[in-house]
């Protein structure tokens, strides 16, 4: 996730530095999405959560 955030920072602030906002808006949207995903973490819909839950259920049996 960190490389994606870094890439969007470079795209927004360096590559599209002299462009109008409409041209760099998509890079900013992706940057915000990636930062929010990084902060919020995987959650209960991630693969490791499902596997961990299945392993926990097997241990109870």
ZIURVEN-V707089 format. One record per residue. RES is the residue in one letter. OMEGA is omega in whole degrees, 0 to 359 (999 if undefined). Layout:
BEGIN
RES;OMEGA + RES;OMEGA
END
This chain:
BEGIN
X;180 + X;178 + X;179 + X;177 + X;180 + X;180 + X;181 + X;175 + X;179 + X;180 + X;184 + X;188 + X;184 + X;185 + X;182 + X;185 + X;184 + X;180 + X;174 + X;185 + X;181 + X;179 + X;182 + X;182 + X;181 + X;177 + X;178 + X;178 + X;178 + X;179 + X;179 + X;179 + X;181 + X;178 + X;178 + X;177 + X;179 + X;181 + X;185 + X;180 + X;186 + X;179 + X;186 + X;179 + X;180 + X;181 + X;181 + X;176 + X;180 + X;179 + X;179 + X;178 + X;178 + X;178 + X;179 + X;178 + X;179 + X;179 + X;180 + X;181 + X;999
END
